[in-house]
Amino acid sequence: LESVVAAVNGCLIEAPKYGLRSPEKELKAHDILQAIRRCSSIGGPKGRFWVLDPVDGTLGFVRGDQYAVALALIEDG
């Protein structure tokens, strides 16, 4: 968990380079876990929505190896 927290905060520090805001202080493990839990919705049967996996291959990311950013459009479930 410590390496994930370090990786998340490391990415957030870089956010201004890409025109994004970063938090004023580092996130704690509790904050990161709470954000992950908010993503546990099963969605709905109708409509369109985007799903973003910011780090597909977390272990590779933490190790400085290969990872991907995945974006998907879900339509009608």
Residue pairs with C-beta under 8 A, 6 or more apart in sequence:
1 29
2 29
3 62
4 32
4 58
4 62
5 27
5 28
5 29
5 32
7 55
7 58
7 61
7 62
8 27
8 32
9 26
9 27
12 22
12 23
12 26
12 27
13 22
14 22
15 21
15 22
16 22
43 49
43 74
43 77
44 77
45 76
45 77
46 76
46 77
47 75
47 76
48 73
48 74
48 75
48 76
49 73
49 74
50 71
50 72
50 73
50 74
51 71
51 72
51 73
51 74
52 69
52 70
52 71
53 69
53 70
53 71
54 69
55 61
55 67
55 69
56 67
56 68
56 69
56 70
57 65
57 66
57 67
57 68
58 67
59 65
60 66
60 67
61 67
